[in-house]
Amino acid sequence: MRDDEQPLLSVVIPCYNEEQRLGPSLRRILDYLEQSGWSWELIVVDDGSSDGTVALVRELAPMAKVLSHHPNRGKGYAVQQGMLAAGGQWVLFTDSDLATPIEHLGEFMPVAQQGVPVVIGSRKMRGAVIEHAQPWLRRHLAKGFALLSNLMLGTRLADTTCGFKLFSREAAQAIFSRQTIHDWTFDSENMAVARLLGYRVRELPVRWCDSPATKVRLLRDTIKSFLGLLVIRRNIWAGRYRQPGEPA
């Protein structure tokens, strides 16, 4: 692929202090992409890491585009920066621990190329395989959050927060340029914006394995997430997701 040629696929990985577990994920992603036959680019967004995350990426994936910012701004900000910087016809963001295996991309791409601009992984629909479940409390809080998110934002999704989502470049630019939230509620905001803009969203079941090294802080992040839904609802009422000149 020439430097000025648009790749078919961009893969965006947000990272924060991932030196200890990113290596195996990067090797697996690179092996998969090199065997895929697609033209591709890899974008790693360093969200203010204080360890050797960036050095590791440059060692294992020297072809990767590395975006760094300081201080830490939150996963939502890191994902947003990577998605807006992506040049591929299709743009995937995936968690650095590959809780959802990269191999699912082989199922997502055909659906996307049939005309579905947003294809997202679901751990909650029939066909999903949970290899290592979250603790009981986290599962039930997540279920309650999904129900409330759908009720407040007008979405109809089984799982808004799975960290494996594929967008057309057009949809990615339109949706992520309107994103205002940088904490864990960013997924709900982007799915609400996709609905408001009329983008079709398709959920596909995935395999998923909970990471014991998760950076989620249950009480703090649960409270912030529910408050985030109120912010999104307010933004919808205020028309914040419309561009100047767009009808209400």
N, C-alpha and C positions, 0 to 999 in steps of 0.2 A: 504494500500500500504506500503510495506517495504521501509525503508530508502534507500536501494540500488536498488530499482526497478524504472525503467524509467516511469515517468507519461505519459499518453496519451497527455496531454495538459499543456502548460505553458502559463500563462497570464502575460504580462508585462505592467506595468503602469508607465509612466514617470511623475514625480511631481516636481513642483517648487512653494513653498509657497501656498500650497493647503489646509491648515488647515480649512479654512472656508467652503469649498465645497466638500471636499473629502469624508467625512463621509457617506452621502447617497449613493454615488457611490460604496464605498467599501461594504456596507451592501447589495446592490443590486447584485453586482458581486458575493459575497460569497453565497448569497441565491441561485443564479442561478447555480453556480458550485456545490454546495452541493446537488442540486436536479437533476443534469445532469446525474449521474451514471458514469461519467468519473473519471479516476484518474487524478489529476491535482496538479499544484504548482502555487503559486502567487508570482510574483517578482515586488516589488515596487522600483523604482530608484529615489532617492532623489537628485535633481540637484542643490545642494547647497542652500537648503531652510534656511531661517533665522527665520521662525516661528515654530509652533509646529507640522508640518507635520509628522515628523518621530515618535514623541510620539503618535500621533493619530493612525498611522498605527499599532504600536506595541500594542496599547490598543484594537483596533477593530479587528485586524487580526494578532494575535500573531504567527500564523503558517507561515506568509509571510516571504520571504527572502527579506531583505531590503539592498539595495546597496546605499551607500552615497558617494558623493565626493564634494569637495570644491576647488575653488569657483564654481559658476554657469558656466556651459560650453555650455548650449544650449540644446534644445529638442532633436536634432539629436544625440548628444553625449549620452544623457540619454537613448534614445531608443536603440542605438547601444550596450551600456553596458549591458542592460537587455536582449537583444536578444542573445548576445553571451554567456551570463551566463545561459541561459535557457536549461533545460535538457529534455523537453518534446518532443514527436514525432512530435507534431505540436505546433507552437508558435504564439500566437496572441499578437499584441500590440494595446492598446486602450487608448484613451485620458481619463484623470482623471475625466473630467466632464460628461463622457458618452453621448456626443453629438450624437453619434450613439449608440443605446441601445445594451447592452450585449446580449440580446435575439437573435440578428441576428446571433450569433455564431451557433445556431441550424440549420441555413440555410447554413452557410459557411462550417461546418465540413463535411457534406455529399459530397459536391462538391470536397473538398480537398481530401477526402479519395477515390474518384473515379480516382485519379491520377493527380490532378492539384496542383502543388507545391506552387503556390502563388495565393491567393484569396483576392481581395481587395474591400473595400466598395466604391461605387460611388454615389455621390449626383446629378450627371448630366445625368444619363441614364434613359430611360423609366422605370417606376415603382418606382423610388425614390420618397420619400415623404419628403418635407421640411416643418417642423412644425413651425419654426421661421426662416425666411430668414435673411441672412447677409444684411447690408446696400447696397444700389445700387452701390456705387463706389467700394466696396470690391468685390461684385459679378462680376462686369465687369473687374476689374483688374485680378481676379482669372481666368476668362475665357480667357483673353489675355495671361496670363502666361501659361495656359494649352496648348493653341495652339502653343505658341513659344517653350515650352518644347518638345512637340511632333516633331515639325519641326527640332529643333536643335539636339535632342537626338535619333531620330529614333523610338520613341515609338508611340503607337496608343491607347492612353488611354483617356477616357473622364474626369477622375478625379484622379490626382496623389496624392493629398494632404489630402484626407479623413483619419482621424486618427483611422482607423479600418482595420487592415491588418493581414492576417493569412498566415503563411509560414510553409512548412515542415522544420524539423530541419536541414536537409541537405542544403536546399535552404537558410535558415536563416544564417547558418554558412558561406556559400560561399559568399553571398551577403553582409552581414553586416561586415565581416572581410575586405572587400575591400572599405568600406565607408570612405570617406575623409572629408566630409562636416558635420558640426555640427549645422548649422542654419536651417532655415525653408526649404531650398532647398534639404535637405537630402532625402526626399521622391523621388524627381525627379532623384537624383543620383542612388538610390537603384533600381528604376524601369528601368533605363538605364542599370545598371549592370545586372539585371535579364535578359534583352533582350540579352545582349552581351554573357552571359553564356548559353543561350538557354533554360531558364526556361519558361514554359508556365505561363501566367498571365491571370486570369479570373476576370472580374469585375462583381459585383452583386449590384443591387440597394438596398439602405438602407433608413431608416428613419433618419432624422437628424434635430437637433435643435441648432441654433446658440446660443452661450453663450455670454451674455452681459459682462461677466467678462474676456473676452479673453485678452491674453497678447500680441497679435499682435499689433505692432505699424506700422500703415499703410504705411506711406512714407518711413520710415527707412527700414522696412522689405521688401517692394516691391523692393526698389533699391538693397538690398542685395540679394534678390532672383534672379533677372535678372542677376546680376553679377555672382551669383552662377552657372547659366546655362553656362556662358562662361568658368568657371573653369572646369565644367564637360566635356564640349566639348573639352577643351584643354587636359584633362586627357585621354579622349578616343583617341585622335590623338596621344598622347605620349605613349599609351599602358599601362597606369598606372594600369588599372584594371586587367591586366594579371599577373599571378604568374610566377616566373622565370621558364623558360623551356616551357611555354605554347606558341603555335604558334600564330603569329600575326593575 
